[in-house]
Amino acid sequence: MLKINGERLWTSLMNMAAVGATAGGGVRRLALTEQDAAGRALFSQWCVDAGLTLSVDQVGNLFARRAGKRNDAAPVASGSHLDTQPEGGRFDGVYGVLAALEVVRTLNDANIQTDKPIEIVVWTNEEGARFTPAMLGSAAFTGVMPLARALNTRDSAGTSIEQALEATGYAGTRAVPGIVFDAYFEAHIEQGPVLEESGVPIGVVTGGQAIRWLDVRVRGQAAHAGTTPMQYRRDALFASAEMAAELESIAAEFFPQGLATIGELHIRNASRNTIAADLSFTVDLRHPDDPMIEKMETALRERFEVIAKRRRLTVEVGQHWVSPATPFDPHCIAAVSNAVEMLDYPHQRIVSGAGHDAIHLAKHCPTAMIFIPCVDGLSHNEAEDALPADVTRGTDVLLHAMLARAGQAV
């Protein structure tokens, strides 16, 4: 049975991990920085070596094409991203890109021509660490986000996506929104502990859960820290701390599927001896069911307002980004399931807890994902790790799922 070269794939992963490597053993390749461009350049050279044709679209998404017998047919695509968190790991995103490249290399080694063409995709700014929202490149490609809005999105220093594309040489000409793929498959580390705890090497992903990013602003009154008695204070930080505790309670009410995270907090005009008057924080809500995440947000708004009123403050809650629960295509899920069963790898069905480019692609074309375990469930962390055997098995599954969809030319 046809299988990929696991040692070659692992070597490619480690070579890519050297680009933007951090002292803690992780990787820093923020979207459209010099490090990201260097990672793209290395990947591009590997693609040229594999006989692939490169193109770049107007939002910087990078495509590597392997011709098929019917080259006018819609391509079977696979990929992920090369950008990372500020202190990210060696596998998040990059595994999906290099697994797709290893599929192509394996087909080359076996002299197999597919009926439909194959395209490997590197999506721009999946992480959302430099530019928000996350999954920006795939959002523009699928028409979820207008191109003009995507290009005008700016980082904290005021640099726009358009400017960063020009600076890195990735301002491409391929049209956005893009063509509709025949199918899209994405291999990824799970980024959680479920597969490892279950002792299962392959997750057949059936869809992605709903995600809501909220921006909360709490405003009270600045006053002197040494002369204002506690009962007279309108302290935005203490109010926000109470809101954070209430948010944790809301998540507990939706246990085990409801999740809530405060990832950023900022006090305007902060001073050590001044009562905080203007504070903002972010909220990340997740649940596999759209009605349930709606209830979570409603509870948050109502309870935050009660806290603010009691403390004589104001609170504003705005939606920054909303991603509905997304089921994947039954035929693509079946292609993954059939590949796993043919390879006789233990597996289980799983819903993705993280956002992925595949979530946007699922609205655009038939889509499915393949998960492999990550050590201790860690991701978005320099200690992120995966086992070579799991990396290989996941790519074997990707190979046969893509080959089933692309067809072997006769």
N, C-alpha and C positions, 0 to 999 in steps of 0.2 A: 504493500500500500504506500502511496506517495506521502512523504513527510518532509517537513522543512529541515534545514540545517540549523539546529539549535545553537551550536557553538558559534557559527557565523553571526547569527542574530544577536547573541549575547555580546560578542565583540563589538558589533555596531552600537549597541546600547551603551556600552562602557566608553567607547570613543566619543559618542555624542555627549555623554555625561561630563566629559572633560571640558566641554565648551560652556564657559560660565560657571565652572566648578567653584564651590564655596569651601572654606576651611573646615566646616562641619560635615563635609561629605555629601552635601546636597548640590543644588544647581540654582543659579540666578540668571534667568534669561527673560527679562520682562519684555512684553510685546513691542516689536519694532524698535528695539535698542540695538547697539552694536553687537551685543552677545546673541540676540535673537537672529540678527542678520548672519552672523557667523555660523550658527546652527543650521539655518536655511541653506547657506552656501555649501556646507559639508554634505547635507542631505542631497542637494542638487547634483553635486559631483557624483555621488553614489548612483543617482538616477541616470545620469548620462552614461556612466560605466555600464549600467544595466540595459542600455539601449532605449531609454525612455525619452519622450519629447516633453519639454517643460513649457508652461505658460503661467501667467499671473493675471488675476482679474483686478478690477478697479478698486477693490478694498484690500488688496494684497494677498488674497488666498492663492496658494501655490498649488499647481496641478502637474502631475507627472503621468503621461499617457503611454500605455502599451497598446499597440495596434491589435485589432482583432481581424478575423477573416471578413466579417461584415463591419467594416470600419465606420459606416454611416449609422450603425445601430447605437442606441443610447448606451453609454458605458456602465459597467458595474464598478462602483467606487468604494474606496475604503480609506480611512485615514484618521487623523485626530489633530493634535497641535504640538508645537515645539516650544511655545512660551510657557513660563513657569511662574510660580509664586515668588516673592522676594527671597524667601528661604525655602525653596521647593525641593522636590525629590527627583530621582533619576528615571522614574517610570511613568508618572502621571502625564498622559498625552503622548509623550515621545514613543511609548510602547506601541500605541496604535498606529503611528506613522511608520515605524520601522518594521512592525509585523506585516504591514501591507507591502513594504518593500521586499521583505523576505519571501512573501508569497510570489511576487514577480520573479525574484531570483530563482526560486524553486521551479517555477514554470519554465524559465530560461534553461536551467540545468537539464530538465527533462525533455526539452524541445517540444513543449506543448503549446500549440497555438489555440487560443480561445476563439469562439465564434464572435462574441461581443468584445469590444475593447475594454480595457481596465484602466481606471484612473486612481492614482494615489493623491490624497488631498492633505495639505497643511493649512488648517484654518487659522485666520488672524485673530489674535487677542481672545482666545478662549477663556483664559483665567479671569479676566476682568481685574487684574491686580494693578495694571497701569491705567487702562481706560475702562470705564464702566458704561454699559453693563457688560457682563461676561458673555461669551459666545457671540461676539459682535460680528466677526467675519461670516459665520454661518447664517446669522440673522439677516445680513445684507444679501448674501447669496440666495437665500430662499424668499426674499421679499418681505420678511417679517419686519425689517427695519429699512426705511428709505435710504438710498445711497448717500444723499446729501447730508442726512442726519449722522450717518456713520462717519463720513469724512470729517464732519465738523466736531465730532466728539473729542474732548480735550482731557489731558491728564492734569495732575495737580499743579504742574508748572505752567499750564496754559498752552502746551503744545498739542496741536490737533493731529488726528489720525492722518489727515492729508499731508501735513508737514512731515510727520514721521515716515510716511511711505516714501516721500521724495528724498528724505535724508538717508534712508537705508537702501534706496534703489528698487523698492517693491511697489511703485505706483504703476500697476499693470494696465492693460487695455482690454482684457477679456471682459465681456459684458456682465453686468450685475443688474438685476437678478440673473442667475445662471441657468444653464440647461437643466432639464429634469433627468436625473440618472435613472437607469433601469432599476438599480437597487443601491443601497448604501449599507455597508457593514462597518462597525467600529469595535475594535478590540481595546480593552482598557483594564487596568487594575481596579478592583472593586472599590477601593478607598474606604473600606469599612471591614468589620471583623467577621461577617456572617459566614463566608465560604471557609475561612481558616478555622473558625470554631466548629464548623460542620465536618471538617476534614474532606471537603469536596473541591477538586481542582478547577472545575468549570462552572460558571454561572450562565445560564441561558436567560438573557434579559428580556423581559416581556414588555417593558415600558419604563417611563420615568415619572417620578412623583411630582406633584405640584409644588412650585416654589414662589414665594412672595418676598420681595425685598421692600422694606418700609423705611422711611426716614422720619425720625421723631425729633421734634424740637420743643424743649421745655424752657419757659421764660419766667423768671421771678424778679428779684430785686437785689442789686448789688448793695452791700453794706459792710461796715467795718467788722472784722472778725473778733475784735476785742471789746467792742462797746455795745453790741447788739444782742440782747438776751435771746435765748433760743425760741421763746414763745412768740417773738415778734419777727422772726426771720421768714423770708420767702425764698428758701434755699433750693435752687434748681438741681443741685447734685443730690441732696438727700431725697428729693422727690423722685429723681431718676433712679436712685438706688431702690426705692420702694417699688417703682414700676418694674425694675428688673426682677425683683423677687416675685412680683405678681405674674410676670411673664413666665417664669419658671413654673408657677402653679398652674397656669393655663396649659402649658405643655404637658404637665402631669395628668391633667384631666383628659387629654387625648392620647394617653399612653396606650400601646407602645409606639404607635406610628407617628404621633405628632412631635415635631421637633422645633425648638426655638433657640436662636443664637443672637447675642449682641456682639458684633465683631469690631465696631469702631465707636469711640466716644470722644467728643471734643468740647472743651469749655472755652468759650470766646472771652478774650481779654482776661485770661486766668492770672491770678496773683495769689501768693501764699497766704496773705492776710486779708483777702477780700472774699466775701460770700459769693458763691457762683450764682450768676444771674441769667446766663444764656448758655444753654447746653444742648448739644445735638448728639444723637446716637442712632446706630443702624439696627434694624431687626431683620433677621432671616427666618421666615416661617416655612416649614415643609410638612407635607402630608400626601399620601398616595391618592386621596380622594378630594375632588374639587369642593363639594359641599362642606366637607370637614374643615378644609383650610379657610373657607369663607367664615365659618363659625369661629375659628381661632382668631381671625383678624377682627371680627365684630366684638368678641370678648375683650381683646386687647384695647380697642378704641374706647369701649364703654368703661373699662376699669381704670385706664389711664386718666380718663376725664374725671372720674370720681376722686382719684388721688390728687389731681391738679386743683380741683375745686376746693377740696378740704384744706389744702396747703396754700390756697390763695395765689395760685400760679395759672399760667395758660399752657396748654399742650397742643401741638399740631402734629398730625400723623399723615404723611403723604406716601403714596405708592411710587417707588422708584422703578420697579420692574416686576412683571408678573409672568410666570410660565405655567400654564395649565398642566394638569396630569396628562401624560401622552402615552397612549398604547402604541406598541410597535406592530409592524405588518405581520399577519399570521403566516404568510408564505415565507417571509424572510426568517421568522422565528423557526419555522419548520425546517428550513435549509440548515440553520445552526443545529437544531435538535438532531436531524438526520446525520449530520457530520459527526456530532459527539457520539451517537450510537454506533455508527460505522467504525469509529476509532476505539470504541469501547472504553471511553473515559468516564469516570463517575461525574455526575453533574446534578444540578438542581435549578429550578426556575427561580428568578429573583427580580425584584423591582429596583431600578436604580434610584439611590437616594441622592446622588449628586446630579448637577446639571451637566449636560454634555452637548456637543454639537449635534449629535444624533437626534436630540430632542427637536431641534429646528428642522433637521432633514426629514424627520418623520412626517412633517406637514407638507413636504415637497415631493417625496418619493418613497417607495417601499423601503423600510429601514429595520435593522435589528442590531443588537450589541452582544458582545461576548465578554464576560468578566473572568478574570483570574484573581486568586487571592493575593493580598499584600501582607507582609509580615506584621503581626500585631495589629492589623487593621489600620496602620498609620498611613496618612497621606497629607499633602500640604505641609510637609515636615522634612527636614534634611535627612532624618533617619529612615525615610520611606524606602522600602526594600521589597523585592520579589524573588522567588526561587527560580533558578534557571529551568528546572523541569516544568514548572507551571507556565513560564514564559513560552516554552517550546510547545506545550500541549495546547495552549490557547491559540497559537499561531497555526498549528495543525488544523484546528477546527475552522479558523478563518480561511485557510487555504481551500478546504473542501466545500465550505459554504459558498465562497465566491466562485469556485469552479463549477458548482452545480448551477449557479445563476448565469454565469458567463457562457457556459457550454464549451465543450471541446470540439474544435473544428475537425471535420472529417473530409 
